[in-house]
Amino acid sequence: MTNPEAPTVLIVFYSRDGETEALALAAAVGAVQERALIRLRRLEDIMGDESMDAGGDLRRMRKEYVSPSERDVLANDAVIFAASSRHGASF
């Protein structure tokens, strides 16, 4: 049963190799430990280079996560962004 008074946290991340995904998951664990409800969302790829997916992480994440929507942003009490600067994307 969910607590209607629990804060909701949107965690938006961009990851190609799973490293930033791990950071986003750590933030999610912290939010859950504080009794928040979470939504994990992965930003879509702007680079379609499949050659960098040697371990299959990119393919897996494309299946496991959806992109954030406007509703996601508006319906949450807090937003956490996580992105690696290794691939040219930074916040």
C-alpha positions, -999 to +999 in steps of 0.1 A: +000+000+000+014+034-009+014+064+014-004+093-002+016+117+019+050+103+008+070+127-014+076+116-050+111+119-066+117+118-103+152+106-111+162+114-147+195+100-160+215+095-192+238+066-194+253+045-222+275+021-202+257+017-169+279+039-148+256+069-145+227+044-142+244+031-110+245+067-097+208+071-104+200+039-087+220+050-056+199+082-055+168+060-058+179+039-029+185+070-008+150+084-017+133+051-008+152+049+025+137+083+033+102+068+025+098+086-009+082+071-039+105+071-070+102+072-108+134+063-128+135+077-163+163+075-189+168+102-214+167+090-250+199+087-270+208+115-293+237+094-307+228+062-324+263+047-322+258+010-313+295+003-316+300+016-280+276-010-266+302-038-261+287-051-229+250-048-239+242-022-213+228+003-238+205-022-253+193-033-219+187+002-206+167+010-238+144-019-229+142-013-191+135+025-189+111+049-205+119+086-213+106+113-189+074+130-199+060+164-190+036+147-166+066+131-148+081+165-142+049+181-131+037+153-109+067+149-086+079+168-055+116+167-065+137+160-095+173+146-096+193+147-128+223+124-133+245+126-165+280+117-174+302+143-191+322+116-207+300+114-238+297+152-243+264+156-223+265+174-191+241+193-168 
